[in-house]
Amino acid sequence: MNPETPHVIHAAVTVALAALFVFMGVNHFVPKSARTMAAMIPPSMRFTGILSPRTLVFLTGLCEVAGGVGLLVPALRLAAAFALAVFLVAVFPANAYAAGKRERFGAVAVPLVPRTVGQLVLIALLLFVARG
C-alpha cells in the first residue's frame, strides 16, 4: 500500500462529511424542509420562544454548517467532529419520532433501525476524522 493512502482516505472522508453536514445544514433554511423538520420535533420537546421548533431547526442548521466548515479547518477539526457527534445524539429523538410517523413524514421518516445504524456510522466516521 502506498504510504499516502491513509492520508488520502482521511482527507476524502473529511471532505465528504464536511459537504454532507454543510448541505444538510443549509437544507434547514429551505422553507418546506424547515417546516417538515419543525414538525418532526416530538410534542414533549416543543416549546415557545427561543426554543420553538422553527428556531431549533434554524439553530441546528447553523450547527451543522459550522461543524461541517470546522471539519475542514485543521485547528478546529477535533472540536467540530466531537460537536457533530454530540449533535447527532441530540437530534436523534426527532428522527426516532419521525420514524414512527411514516404516514405523516413520508420518505423523511427513515425506519428506526436503519436510521440508528446510519447515525452510528456517521459518529464512527466523525471519530475517525477527529483522530487525524
C-alpha positions as CSV (number, residue, x, y, z in Angstrom):
1,M,0.0,0.0,0.0
2,N,1.2,3.5,-0.8
3,P,2.2,5.3,2.4
4,E,0.0,8.2,1.4
5,T,-3.2,6.1,1.1
6,P,-4.3,6.6,4.7
7,H,-3.9,10.3,4.4
8,V,-5.9,10.4,1.2
9,I,-8.7,8.3,2.7
10,H,-8.8,10.6,5.8
11,A,-8.9,13.7,3.6
12,A,-11.7,12.2,1.4
13,V,-13.8,11.2,4.4
14,T,-13.2,14.6,6.0
15,V,-14.3,16.5,2.8
16,A,-17.3,14.1,2.3
17,L,-18.5,14.6,5.9
18,A,-18.0,18.4,5.6
19,A,-20.0,18.5,2.4
20,L,-22.8,16.4,3.9
21,F,-23.2,18.5,7.0
22,V,-23.0,21.8,5.2
23,F,-25.6,20.6,2.7
24,M,-27.9,19.3,5.4
25,G,-27.4,22.4,7.5
26,V,-28.3,24.7,4.5
27,N,-31.4,22.5,4.0
28,H,-32.7,23.7,7.4
29,F,-33.2,27.1,5.8
30,V,-35.3,25.9,2.9
31,P,-38.9,26.8,3.9
32,K,-40.5,23.4,3.0
33,S,-37.7,21.4,4.6
34,A,-37.7,23.7,7.7
35,R,-41.5,23.1,8.2
36,T,-41.1,19.4,7.9
37,M,-38.1,19.3,10.3
38,A,-40.0,21.5,12.8
39,A,-42.9,19.0,12.7
40,M,-40.5,16.2,13.4
41,I,-39.7,17.6,16.9
42,P,-41.6,15.4,19.4
43,P,-44.5,17.0,21.2
44,S,-42.7,16.6,24.6
45,M,-39.9,18.8,23.2
46,R,-42.0,21.6,21.8
47,F,-41.6,24.9,23.5
48,T,-42.3,28.5,22.6
49,G,-39.9,31.4,22.2
50,I,-36.2,30.8,21.6
51,L,-36.8,27.0,21.9
52,S,-39.7,26.9,19.4
53,P,-39.5,24.1,16.8
54,R,-38.8,26.6,14.0
55,T,-36.0,28.3,16.0
56,L,-34.5,24.9,16.9
57,V,-34.5,23.9,13.2
58,F,-32.6,27.1,12.3
59,L,-30.2,26.6,15.2
60,T,-29.5,23.0,14.3
61,G,-28.9,24.1,10.7
62,L,-26.3,26.6,11.9
63,C,-24.7,23.9,14.0
64,E,-24.4,21.6,11.0
65,V,-23.0,24.3,8.7
66,A,-20.5,25.4,11.4
67,G,-19.5,21.8,12.2
68,G,-19.1,21.0,8.5
69,V,-16.9,24.0,7.9
70,G,-15.0,23.2,11.1
71,L,-14.1,19.8,9.8
72,L,-12.1,21.5,7.0
73,V,-10.0,23.6,9.4
74,P,-7.3,21.5,10.9
75,A,-7.2,23.6,14.2
76,L,-11.0,23.1,14.6
77,R,-11.4,19.6,13.3
78,L,-11.3,17.8,16.6
79,A,-13.8,20.1,18.3
80,A,-16.0,20.1,15.2
81,A,-16.0,16.3,14.9
82,F,-16.9,15.8,18.6
83,A,-19.5,18.6,18.5
84,L,-21.2,17.0,15.4
85,A,-21.1,13.6,17.1
86,V,-22.9,15.1,20.2
87,F,-25.2,16.9,17.8
88,L,-26.3,13.6,16.1
89,V,-27.2,12.2,19.5
90,A,-29.1,15.3,20.4
91,V,-31.3,15.3,17.3
92,F,-31.9,11.6,17.5
93,P,-35.2,11.9,19.4
94,A,-36.7,13.9,16.4
95,N,-35.5,11.3,14.0
96,A,-36.9,8.5,16.2
97,Y,-40.3,10.4,16.5
98,A,-40.4,10.8,12.7
99,A,-39.5,7.1,12.1
100,G,-42.8,6.2,13.8
101,K,-44.8,8.6,11.7
102,R,-44.1,7.4,8.2
103,E,-47.6,8.2,7.0
104,R,-47.0,11.9,8.1
105,F,-43.4,12.4,7.0
106,G,-43.0,10.1,4.1
107,A,-39.5,9.4,2.9
108,V,-38.0,11.6,5.6
109,A,-39.2,9.1,8.1
110,V,-36.4,6.6,7.8
111,P,-37.2,3.5,9.8
112,L,-35.6,3.4,13.3
113,V,-33.1,0.6,12.8
114,P,-31.6,1.9,9.5
115,R,-31.7,5.5,11.0
116,T,-29.8,4.3,14.1
117,V,-27.2,2.4,12.1
118,G,-26.7,5.4,9.9
119,Q,-26.3,7.8,12.8
120,L,-23.8,5.4,14.4
121,V,-21.8,5.1,11.1
122,L,-21.7,8.9,10.9
123,I,-20.5,9.1,14.5
124,A,-17.8,6.5,13.8
125,L,-16.7,8.4,10.7
126,L,-16.6,11.7,12.7
127,L,-14.4,10.0,15.3
128,F,-12.1,8.7,12.5
129,V,-11.8,12.2,11.1
130,A,-11.2,13.6,14.7
131,R,-8.2,11.4,15.3
132,G,-6.5,12.6,12.4
